[in-house]
Amino acid sequence: MSSLGDYLAKYSIGKENKKSKKRKHRGEYELANHEVDSASLYEDEDAKVVVEKKKKAKSGWRVVGTEETVEVEPKILEDGTFAGLQTREEAEKSRKLKDEKLRKEQKELENAHKTASNETVYRDLTGRKLNADSEELKAPISAEERAKKDKIEKRKELEKINRSETEVVRKLEELAKLDKVKHEGLNVYENDEKVNEVEKRETKSDDPALMFDKKLRSEFSKGGSRKYVSITGRKLYKNGFPANRFNIRPGWRWDGVDRSNGFEKRWFEKQAEIKDGKQMKYAQE
């Protein structure tokens, strides 16, 4: 009997293995389910497709201990758009804000340009602004008059550029003297208090009090030192210096070395020669 059982087991004759049967039944079950699902798909082919909408999660912070949710306002950039990741609605809103801001800025620029372009600015040749009520705009000027006026203005400009500080100071002093003469007059009398006061304050070189009065001597030395100060207030050289046509004393830092090309010396020699020639000619006549 045992030999028959071994034979059947060897050649798999008889009852099948439980595992294989289970696998077979499982496959049949899956196949049957698959057929049912495919059949239902064919049957529901014309049916409406319904998409289940998921609830959108609200962005915000929830207060601890309560059910209150605080919504966070999105950060807006300089151009009017939102920062970070955005939904479709947020991107559309951001685009509208940006377009509105650009439209507003463009309108402001157009208005500013209109107001600026309406005002006409008149200028002369030097670039100076002219008022609308000025005589230069009202009176018609011919080409000759305009050229003459431009020539005068250029000459004044050159004179102003070439004018030295000394000339300016001297001009101001002359104007002050003229103003003084205008109010006080040219006549100076013996009992004039202002003139007498100035004469009293001035120390003469032959004053005998200089020999024993230290205070007077110091004042006299200060007055003498004023000679070595230029009209513009700069200190001058106290010792001797080569003569020049304009009698300009060198500054106090000069080391005494003549670094000129010798023109001033030749000029004085030529002037002396001309003067001597005139005298000789006059003596011979």
Stockholm file with secondary structure:
# STOCKHOLM 1.0

chainA/1-285         MSSLGDYLAKYSIGKENKKSKKRKHRGEYELANHEVDSASLYEDEDAKVVVEKKKKAKSGWRVVGTEETVEVEPKILEDGTFAGLQTREEAEKSRKLKDEKLRKEQKELENAHKTASNETVYRDLTGRKLNADSEELKAPISAEERAKKDKIEKRKELEKINRSETEVVRKLEELAKLDKVKHEGLNVYENDEKVNEVEKRETKSDDPALMFDKKLRSEFSKGGSRKYVSITGRKLYKNGFPANRFNIRPGWRWDGVDRSNGFEKRWFEKQAEIKDGKQMKYAQE
#=GR chainA/1-285 SS CHHHHHHHHHTTCSSCCHHHHHHHHHHHHHHHHHHHHHHHHHHTTTSCCCCCCCCCCCCEEECTTSSCEEECCCCBCTTSCBCSCCCHHHHHHHHHHHHHHHHHHHHHHHHHHHHHHHSCCEECTTCCEECTTCHHHHSCCCHHHHHHHHHHHHHHHHHHHHCCHHHHHHHHHHHHHHHHHHHHCSCCCTTCHHHHHHHHHSCCTTCGGGGTCHHHHHHHHHHHHGGGBCTTSCBBCCSCCCCCTTCCCCBTTCCSCCCSCSHHHHHHHHHHHHHHHHHHHHHHC
#=GC SS_cons         CHHHHHHHHHTTCSSCCHHHHHHHHHHHHHHHHHHHHHHHHHHTTTSCCCCCCCCCCCCEEECTTSSCEEECCCCBCTTSCBCSCCCHHHHHHHHHHHHHHHHHHHHHHHHHHHHHHHSCCEECTTCCEECTTCHHHHSCCCHHHHHHHHHHHHHHHHHHHHCCHHHHHHHHHHHHHHHHHHHHCSCCCTTCHHHHHHHHHSCCTTCGGGGTCHHHHHHHHHHHHGGGBCTTSCBBCCSCCCCCTTCCCCBTTCCSCCCSCSHHHHHHHHHHHHHHHHHHHHHHC
//
